[in-house]
Amino acid sequence: MIETINGEKLIKNSEEIAQKIQKLQNSDPKSKKEEFSKLLSELIFSAFVLAEQQGVDLEESFLQEIDEMILGFVT
C-alpha cells in the first residue's frame, strides 16, 4: 500500500522542497539539475498519493487546468 500522506504533511514537504530549491541557486549547474529533479519528483509523488487518497483524478484535473491556462494565453 502507498504511504499515507495527509494534507499538512504535503504542505510541509512542499515548503521544505521550496527552501531546498532556493539554496540550490548558487550550486554547480549539473548537481543543481540532479537535485532539482529529485526534489520535484518527491513533490509530484506526494501530490499523486494525496490525490488518490482524496479520490481525485489528478490526470484529468491537470489536463483541464492546462487547457484553461492555454486558453488564457490565446485569448
LOZAKOL-196941 format. One record per residue (C-alpha): residue in three letters; y negated, x negated, z negated. Coordinates in steps of 0.001 Angstrom, whole numbers, padded with zeros to 6 digits. Each point is the difference from the previous one (the first is absolute). Example, Ala and Ser with C-alpha at 12.3 -4.5 7.8 and 13.67 -1.06 7.14 Angstrom:
<rs>
<r resn="ala" north="004500" east="-012300" up="-007800"/>
<r resn="ser" north="-003440" east="-001370" up="000660"/>
</rs>
This chain:
<rs>
<r resn="met" north="000000" east="000000" up="000000"/>
<r resn="ile" north="-003539" east="-001160" up="000725"/>
<r resn="glu" north="-002047" east="-001205" up="-002947"/>
<r resn="thr" north="-002131" east="002718" up="-001579"/>
<r resn="ile" north="-003696" east="-000690" up="000476"/>
<r resn="asn" north="-002543" east="002406" up="-001441"/>
<r resn="gly" north="-003532" east="000484" up="001262"/>
<r resn="glu" north="-001598" east="-002065" up="-002754"/>
<r resn="lys" north="002309" east="-002918" up="000716"/>
<r resn="leu" north="-000791" east="000215" up="003722"/>
<r resn="ile" north="-003744" east="-000065" up="-000720"/>
<r resn="lys" north="000365" east="-002933" up="-002391"/>
<r resn="asn" north="002134" east="-001837" up="002549"/>
<r resn="ser" north="-002604" east="000684" up="002699"/>
<r resn="glu" north="-002774" east="-001378" up="-002203"/>
<r resn="glu" north="002020" east="-003132" up="-000739"/>
<r resn="ile" north="000683" east="-000499" up="003698"/>
<r resn="ala" north="-003705" east="000416" up="000819"/>
<r resn="gln" north="-000875" east="-002657" up="-002573"/>
<r resn="lys" north="002607" east="-002368" up="001430"/>
<r resn="ile" north="-001314" east="000588" up="003521"/>
<r resn="gln" north="-003539" east="-000853" up="-001153"/>
<r resn="lys" north="001284" east="-003262" up="-001473"/>
<r resn="leu" north="001648" east="-000853" up="003333"/>
<r resn="gln" north="-003360" east="-000190" up="001804"/>
<r resn="asn" north="-000281" east="-003761" up="-000606"/>
<r resn="ser" north="003659" east="-000799" up="000657"/>
<r resn="asp" north="001601" east="-001910" up="002827"/>
<r resn="pro" north="000189" east="002391" up="003004"/>
<r resn="lys" north="003781" east="-000333" up="000416"/>
<r resn="ser" north="000853" east="000556" up="-003659"/>
<r resn="lys" north="-002665" east="002709" up="-000154"/>
<r resn="lys" north="001680" east="001928" up="002826"/>
<r resn="glu" north="003433" east="-000320" up="-001601"/>
<r resn="glu" north="-001218" east="001121" up="-003424"/>
<r resn="phe" north="-002087" east="002837" up="001457"/>
<r resn="ser" north="003047" east="001194" up="001931"/>
<r resn="lys" north="002108" east="-000015" up="-003172"/>
<r resn="leu" north="-002610" east="001870" up="-002035"/>
<r resn="leu" north="-000555" east="002601" up="002691"/>
<r resn="ser" north="003747" east="000571" up="000275"/>
<r resn="glu" north="000209" east="000601" up="-003747"/>
<r resn="leu" north="-002794" east="002541" up="000221"/>
<r resn="ile" north="001568" east="001835" up="002946"/>
<r resn="phe" north="003385" east="000115" up="-001745"/>
<r resn="ser" north="-001604" east="001518" up="-003096"/>
<r resn="ala" north="-001783" east="002616" up="002104"/>
<r resn="phe" north="003220" east="001016" up="001755"/>
<r resn="val" north="001864" east="000317" up="-003301"/>
<r resn="leu" north="-002759" east="002124" up="-001534"/>
<r resn="ala" north="-000153" east="002208" up="003100"/>
<r resn="glu" north="003755" east="000530" up="-000106"/>
<r resn="gln" north="-000130" east="000932" up="-003675"/>
<r resn="gln" north="-002758" east="002531" up="000695"/>
<r resn="gly" north="001732" east="001498" up="003037"/>
<r resn="val" north="-002684" east="-001223" up="002395"/>
<r resn="asp" north="000897" east="-000839" up="003587"/>
<r resn="leu" north="-002052" east="-003183" up="000100"/>
<r resn="glu" north="000660" east="-000687" up="003663"/>
<r resn="glu" north="-001255" east="003448" up="001005"/>
<r resn="ser" north="-003024" east="-000285" up="-002289"/>
<r resn="phe" north="-000815" east="-003458" up="001329"/>
<r resn="leu" north="000207" east="001071" up="003627"/>
<r resn="gln" north="-002185" east="003040" up="-000673"/>
<r resn="glu" north="-002600" east="-002154" up="-001751"/>
<r resn="ile" north="000008" east="-002537" up="002838"/>
<r resn="asp" north="-000490" east="002801" up="002537"/>
<r resn="glu" north="-003001" east="001290" up="-001972"/>
<r resn="met" north="-001464" east="-003505" up="-000276"/>
<r resn="ile" north="000381" east="-000598" up="003729"/>
<r resn="leu" north="-001661" east="003337" up="000779"/>
<r resn="gly" north="-002856" east="-001034" up="-002277"/>
<r resn="phe" north="-000528" east="-003184" up="002008"/>
<r resn="val" north="000232" east="001739" up="003363"/>
<r resn="thr" north="-002353" east="002890" up="-000751"/>
</rs>
